[in-house]
Amino acid sequence: MRLSGRLRVASRLAQIVGLLGACLVRYYAALPFGRQGAVPRAFLAGLLPIIGGKLTVQGEVSPGRTFLLANHVTWIDILALARATGTAFVAHDGLAQSAPLRWLCRLNRTVFVARGDRQSVTTQIRQVRDALNESRVLTIFPEGTTGDGTQLLPFKSSLLAAVSQAEGNVAVQPVWIDYGVDTRELAWVGQEPGLDNALRVLSRRKPFEVTVHLLPPLSGAELDDRKTIATAARRAIEERAAASSLRPTARP
């Protein structure tokens, strides 16, 4: 990494530490009054401009309790969605192996799920439903991992049982996250370690644009069960993405 890139990393890390410190003061000051919930999402939202992201939001998040089903390109998706909607997240349990990340995620009421552990699906569904009731807006990445941004991976439907079994009036809203011409460069795919990817992003000189497309909520037969939800959400994202210059296509 060139000296200029190292200086940008150092500057941005200093800003991130400063933002974290300010948010922690606000969080623990609000804790006795039960008003701390918005602070972690404010921290995530504040990270996006620090790392060079410029956000555009198209559409609106549904009122009331809402599941957002989004494509997944990079960890920056979390910052963009938090800034656009104030959402909490469902994340794979690999993040919980890092104590600092686990601590930060817990502050934002993140639900950790175990990949491939079919025996715990029922428990995970209950956790997802509880998190939705607490946070009001909850994001699931149905692909289960990040892609290169030019293709949609198959949507995993197991956790979407929490969506289909949700009690009361709950909206299910597909979301397409688009990084435009910077998609391939920002994508976190393959065997690239997370730290390497983060440093690569932090060292960038050029800012990037990210557009969060909040698509119309699913309705009718699309909500019959977890498989129809997965199919309909994937199709809605594909159709919106098809209008872009990148034109992502689904993998069979």
VENWORA-V690668 format. One record per pair of residues at least 12 apart in sequence whose ideal C-beta (glycine too) atoms are under 8 Angstrom apart, sorted by the first residue. I is the first residue (numbers start at 1). J is the second residue. Records with the same first field share a line. If there is no record, write none. Layout:
I->J / J
This chain:
1->199 / 203
4->205
5->203 / 204 / 205
6->203
8->202 / 203 / 204 / 205
9->199 / 202 / 203
12->50 / 51 / 202
13->202
15->50
16->47 / 50
19->43 / 46 / 47 / 50
20->43
23->39 / 40 / 42 / 43 / 46
26->39 / 42
27->39 / 40 / 107
37->109 / 134 / 135
38->86
39->107
40->104 / 107 / 108 / 109
41->82 / 86 / 87 / 88 / 108
44->78 / 79 / 82 / 83 / 108
45->79 / 82 / 83 / 86
47->79
48->76 / 79 / 80 / 83 / 210
51->76 / 79 / 201 / 202
52->201 / 204 / 206 / 207 / 208
53->76 / 79 / 80 / 207 / 208 / 209 / 210
54->207 / 208 / 209 / 210
55->80 / 83 / 84 / 209 / 210 / 211 / 212
56->209 / 210 / 211 / 212
57->84 / 211 / 212 / 214
58->211 / 212 / 213 / 214
59->213 / 214 / 215 / 216
60->214
61->84 / 85 / 87 / 137 / 173 / 214
62->171 / 173 / 217
63->171
64->136 / 169 / 170 / 171
65->132 / 133 / 136 / 137 / 166 / 168 / 169 / 170 / 171
66->136 / 137 / 138 / 170 / 171 / 172 / 173 / 217
67->132 / 138 / 139 / 140 / 163 / 166 / 170 / 171 / 172 / 173
68->81 / 85 / 87 / 137 / 138 / 139 / 140 / 173 / 174 / 175 / 214
69->139 / 140 / 141 / 142 / 155 / 160 / 163 / 172 / 173 / 174 / 175 / 229 / 233
70->139 / 140 / 141 / 174 / 175 / 176 / 177
71->141 / 143 / 147 / 149 / 152 / 175 / 176 / 177 / 237 / 241
72->141 / 143 / 145 / 146 / 147 / 177
73->146 / 147 / 148 / 149 / 177 / 179 / 183 / 186 / 187 / 188
74->146 / 149 / 179 / 186 / 187 / 188 / 197 / 201
75->188 / 194 / 197 / 198
76->179 / 186 / 201 / 210
77->141 / 177
80->177 / 210 / 212
81->139 / 175 / 177 / 212
82->108
84->212 / 214
85->137 / 139 / 212 / 214
86->137
87->135 / 137 / 138 / 139
88->108 / 109 / 110 / 111 / 131 / 134 / 135 / 137 / 138 / 139
89->105 / 108 / 110 / 111 / 138 / 139
90->110 / 111 / 113 / 128 / 131 / 138 / 139 / 140 / 141 / 159
91->105 / 110 / 111 / 112 / 113
92->112 / 113 / 114 / 115 / 144 / 145
93->112 / 113 / 114 / 115
94->115
95->110 / 112
96->112
109->131 / 134 / 135
111->124 / 127 / 128 / 131 / 138
113->127 / 128 / 159
115->144
118->158
121->158 / 159 / 161
124->159 / 162
125->159 / 161 / 162 / 165
126->162
128->140 / 159 / 162
129->162 / 165 / 166 / 167
132->162 / 166 / 170
139->175
140->159 / 160 / 163
142->155 / 156 / 157 / 159 / 160 / 230 / 233 / 234
143->155 / 156
144->156
146->187 / 188 / 189
147->187 / 189
148->183 / 184 / 187 / 189
149->179 / 183 / 184 / 186 / 187 / 246 / 248
150->183 / 184 / 246 / 248 / 249
151->248 / 249 / 250 / 251
152->234 / 237 / 238 / 241 / 248 / 249 / 250 / 251
153->251
154->250 / 251
155->230 / 231 / 233 / 234
156->230
157->226 / 227 / 229 / 230
158->226
160->226 / 227 / 229 / 230
161->226
163->226 / 229
164->223 / 224 / 225 / 226 / 229
171->217
172->217 / 218 / 222 / 223 / 229 / 233
173->214 / 215 / 216 / 217 / 218
174->215 / 218 / 232 / 233 / 234 / 236 / 237
175->212 / 213 / 214 / 215 / 237
176->212 / 213 / 215 / 237 / 240 / 241
177->210 / 211 / 212 / 213
178->210 / 211 / 213 / 241 / 244 / 246
179->208 / 209 / 210
180->208 / 209 / 210 / 211 / 244 / 245 / 246
181->245
182->206 / 208 / 209
183->246
186->201 / 208
213->240
215->236 / 237 / 240
216->236
218->232 / 233 / 236
234->250
238->250
